[in-house]
Amino acid sequence: MMRSIRFDPLAETDLIEIADYYDNLRDGLGREFLREFTGAMERIVRRPESYRLLERPFHFCGLRRFKYNVIYRLDPEQILVLMIVHQMRHPDTWKKRRNR
């Protein structure tokens, strides 16, 4: 079954801010980040249970080129993207958003 994807509003803000940050470093780098993020989301949709479990029902998928993790909650009907967080942040950073 294909689950729908929904973004927490703060996750949308994360995505925009990260893409803007990379574009400020180099023109077009933000688009490259978004392309990699989109690829990660496609992999998550295909096999959402296959990514590492943080704490049921939360999983994460690391991006390959950029050092970010996509934190998501796996529900029966949907995948909720909770946060996009740099891999060097404290591992429990995502817990501040889990009850949203």
N, C-alpha and C positions, 0 to 999 in steps of 0.2 A: 504494500500500500504506500502510495506517495503522500507524504504529509505536506501540508502547506507551511510556508515560512512566514513568520511575523517577527518584526524587529521591535524591541523595547525602544522607546524614544531616545533614551540615553545611548543605546548602541548605535542608533543612526547618527547621533552627535559624535560619538567616537569615530565612526567611519569617515565622516566629513572632515573632522579635525586632523586625523592621521593623513588623509589624502592631501589636504592643504599643506600640512607640514612637509610632506615629501615634495610637493610641487614647489615650495619655497626653497628647498635644497637644490632642485634641478627641474627645469621645465619638462613636463611629461612623466616625471617619476611618480607623481600621484596617480596618474592613469595606469601606470604599471602596477602599483599597489592594488588599485581597484580591480584590475584584471586578475591578479593572483587571488584576491579575496573572492571574486566571483567563482573562480575555479574551485576554491576550498568549499564554497557553499554548494556547488554542484556535487562534489564528492560527499558532503554531509547528507544531502537530500537522497543520494543513491544508497548510502549505507550509514544511516545515523547512529546505529547501535555499535558500530565498529570502532568508534573513537573513544579515547580514554575517558573513563568515568571519574569524575571528581568526587561526587557524592550524589547518589540517586536522587533525582533524575537528571543531574547536570553532567554534561560532557564537555570536552574541549578538543579542538582541531588546530594544530599549529600550521601556520603558513610556511611555505618552503623557502622562499627567498627573503621575506621580511620577517623580522623576529616578533611576530604577534600571534596570539591565540584567539580563536573565536570560541567564546563560552556560550553554550546553548543548553536550554532545557528541552528535554524530549518528552512531549506529551502524546497521548494516543492519536490526536487529530492534527497536531502541528509541531513545528520546531520553532521555539522562541529563542532568537538571538538576544542574549542578555548583555553581552559586553565584548568588545574587541580590546584586548589588553596586551601591552608589551610583555614579552617573556621575562624581562628582568624585574618586573614589579613583584611585590610580595605575593606569594602563591594564594593567600586568602583574600586578596583584593576583591575578587568577584563576589564574595559572600555578602558584601554590603548591598548588592542589587538582587540577590536571589529571591527575596520576598515580594518583588514587584509584580 
